[in-house]
Amino acid sequence: MTEERRNAATKLLKTEMSSREIARAIGVSISTFYRHFPAR
């Protein structure tokens, strides 16, 4: 995951979006999202 995508995900984590919605919004799979944000 690029730094740009990580930054976007970090901002979106502060919203009420689900993990799946965030992954879709930044263009990564849900598996990749959880690999980088395991506590979510």
N, C-alpha and C positions, 0 to 999 in steps of 0.2 A: 504494500500500500504506500502510495506516495505521501510525502509530507503534506501536500495540499489537501489530499483526501482525508488524512488524519485530522487536520485542522477543521475541515468542514464537518466531519463526524463529531468532533469535540463540541462544536457550537450547537449542532443538532441534538446532542445528548441532553442539553439544557432545556429542550422543548419537551412536549408530551408525545413526540413521535415514537413509534415502536422501533425496536432494533431492526426488524425486517424492513420497515419503511426507510430508515436511515441508510441501511446497506443499499437499498434500491436507489435512493436519491444520490448517493455518492458513486454508484456504479461498481459495487463489489458484491461478491456473494455473501450470504449470511455467515458462512463458515469463516471467510476472511475477516468479516467484521468481528466475530467473536474471538478470533485469534488475536486481534489487536486490542479488543476491549472485553476481556474475559469476565469482568465483574458486572457487566451489564446484563 
